[in-house]
């Protein structure tokens, strides 16, 4: 069995963003989104218990799988802007690249920039052979992001929710 190394100081950087490990202090902002109507495309709104479980999944995945969620932080402002993640385990049929931005940060390319950095790390450094993104067919914002990331729709992939679209990223 391979032992994965967990580095609590791990981060990725882009020209505008720092992607850092989650802390317990990040939970209130995460819960606010996951308990709102903005979480409908992600199976929400969630109860506090469900949101906490998903948050712990996002953070704990690093120790279990060697990938997980990162907080998106603006380098210029130091403000938390959202999260980007690779989700795995029994809740997902295969490693899934996902993102959520906090209110006021949409429309500036932050999701694309953060997702591209984590995608490239996962495929090139972590060595995953492929990633997918799942989302509802009417989620136009996510569709625009996956297209900018050069993902291709995979009509044969199995999604956790049968109505979701699946887009695939490969090296």
N, C-alpha and C positions, 0 to 999 in steps of 0.2 A: 504494500500500500504506500502511495506517495504522500509524504508529509508536506503540506502547503505552509509556506512562510507567511505570517501575517505581520505587516508593518503598519503600525498606527500612524506613522508620519507620512505614509505614501500619499503622493499627490501628482496630478498631471497639470501642465500649464499650456496655455495657448497665448496668443498675443494679448487677448483681453481678459482671459479667465484663468482662475485657479480652481482646480477640481480637487477637493480635499475629502478626507474621511468624515463620516458623520459623527456627531457627538450627541449626547442626551439633550443638550440645549437646542438642537435642531428640531426636536420633536414637535413643539407647539406650531411652528410654521407648516410642517408636514401635515399634522392633524387638521389644521384649519382648511387645507385644500381637500384632504381625503374625507372630511366630514361635510363637505359642501357639494353643491350641484356640479361643480367642476370635476368631481370624481366620478360622475356617471360613466364616462368612457372607460374607467378603470375598475368598474364593478361597484362603485359607491353610489351614494354617500355611505361611508362606513361608520359603525359605532366607534366609540373611543377604544374599546377592547380590540376591535378588528384593525383599526388604524395603528394601534401600538404593536399588534402582531406583525403587520406588514412592515412597519418601521424596523422592528427587530430583525425581520427577515432580510431587509435591505442591508442592515449593518452586519448581521451575523453571517451573511453569505460569504464575506471575505474569508472567514476562518474555515468555512465548510468547503467552498469551491475555488477560492483564490480570485474571486471577483465579486462585485456587489455594487452598492450605491456610493455616489460621491456628491457632496454639496457643490453647487456651482456658485462661485464667489467672483464678483467683479474686481479685477486688480486695481482699477482706478479708484473705486469707492469703498472696497472692503465689504460691500453689501452682499448678503446671501440672496441669490436670484432664483434658485430652484434646485432640482436634483436631476442627475443622470445616472442610469444604472444598467447593470447586466443582471438580470433576474434568472434564477435557476431553481433546481430542486423540483419536487413533485407538483408545485403549483403551475409550472410551465413545462411545455412539452420539449423544449430545447432552450439553450441560452438566448435570452431575449434582451435586446437593447431598448431601453425606454427612457423617457424624460418627462419632466413636469416643470413648468416655470411658475414662479409666484406672480401674483397680480402686478401689472405694470412693467413686466420685463419681456412680454411677448412682442414680436414684430421687429426685433433688432438683430436676429440671427444668432442669438445666444444658444438656443436649443441645437441648431445645426452645428455650431462650433464645438459645443461640449460633447455632443453625440459623436462627431467625427473623431475627436481626440480619444474618447473611450473606445470607440470601434477600432481605431487603428492600434491602440494599445492591446486590446483583446486579441485581435487577429495576428499582429506582428510580434508582440512581445510575450503575451500570455500563451499564444499558440493555439487558440481556439480555431477550428477549421471553418466555422461559419457562425453567424448570428442571425436572428430574425427580429422583426418588430411586429407586434400584433396591435391592431386598432380597429375601431368600428368604421364601417364604410363611409359614414358621413363626417368623419373627423378630418376635415379638409386641411387643417393646420398640420397635423401629423403627416398626412399624405404629401404635403409640400416639403416637409423636412426629409422624409425618406427619399423623395425624388432628388433633392439636392445632394443627398448622400450616395446617390447612384445605386440604391437598392432596387431589386427587381421583384415584382410580385411572384410569389410561389403558390400557384393554385393547387398544388398537390400536398402542401404542408398541412399538418394538423394544428389547429389553434385551440387553446383552452376553451374559448367560446366559439362555437361553430359559425357564428355570423361574422366574426372578425376577419379582416384581411390579414394576410401574412406577406411581409416583404423580407427578402433575404439579402444579406451582405456576405460577400466572399472576398478572399484576398485578391 
